[in-house]
Amino acid sequence: MATELAERARNAVQDRAELPGMSLMEHLDELRKRLVHSILYLLVGCIAAGVFIGKLTAFIQRPLTDINLKLTQVHPTDAINFDIKTALVFGAIFASPFILYQVWLFISPGMYSNEKKYVWPFMSATVGLFLAGAWFGYRYVLPQAMVVLVQGFGRNFNHMIGIEEYTGFFLAVILGLGITFELPILIFFLALFGIVDAKFLLKHFRYAILAIFLVAAVICPDPSPIGMTIFASPMLVLYFIGVFVAFFVHPDRRKKKLAAKES
């Protein structure tokens, strides 16, 4: 499987070699410009998040407050660090459409003109899938994790959950699931550049299922097979959505469609 993927990647790179190129300095200058713009958008997003910092920190703590627990400040700087991290995370979320647009502007010179039409579907799907994964984690994973870990395994102990520890756990779940839900976007680009196609993905779907259940076993707070299946189900759906996307965007299909129109 790895050898087949490497061969497809080499063919895709050779196919792209026909595109008009940029010099190394031009690439570096373009990268610097996009990074500066992205940082500025991130700063604006953080300022906007800072305006609503009280509501946002309460939003983060809700999985705990729902089971009548409060965070414990064990260091004098914990509270201010919590506010700063909250502003950074939500600032990045607020700025993500603009940052993604900068990413698209950086990679677009290496794409064919007919491929650039995917910019708005790409941005919408990327942001939407990330937010869907984050919402799934916040709505289902975190509350269930708090119940299982605190009221289940920790029922015989006093609970003093530190701000730093909870923040790290919260971000791991939310960001992890948000990134995991980007699976169709990853497949989209692999198919767009001709590295994989729908046939390849269906042929190796057993390996994908194994990988998905391994991820579900890591993020699922319930160690039972039923719990892991519940968490793996959305990722399986996303994988087959990716297969559907790959079928339509693979270069071979688009070339055949173009040839049919010309004939």
C-alpha angles and dihedrals in degrees: 000000000000092000091050091050092049091051091050090049092052091050091050091051091050090050090053092051089082091066118098106267136216127224121250092254091050090052091049092047091049091048091051091050093050092047092051092049091047092051091050091051089048091053091051090049091050091050090051090049090049090060090061097034095128094055092043095052089048088050091054093049096048096097086060099040090051088067092042098258132130131202118257121228107217098167130042092239097047095094096049091043088053091054092047094049091046091052091048095049097045091039089057090049092049092048096041097100091054093044091049089052089056089051090051092049089053096051098036096085087066094055134083117254093248090054093057090073087078093072098100096039088048094052094043094047094045095051093039095051093046091050090046090053092046091048091049089052094046096042100041115006101048098044091047091046091053092049095046099040100037106028094029113037093017099046093113095051139074112252120230105159111186122222094237094048094047093045091053092048092046093051093045091056098040098041093038093055092040090056092042090056088059089076094110089052091053090049090046092059094041089053094041091057092044097248095122135012136194093266092053092048093049092046092056099034091119090066090048091052090050091051092047093052090048090055090046090052089055099047099034113097091200110075093199120108090241091056093049091048091053091052094043094050097077091048091051090051090050091051093055090045085056090052089053091050092047090055092061103038102043110118094234092059092045092049091051090049091050091047090051091053092049092050 
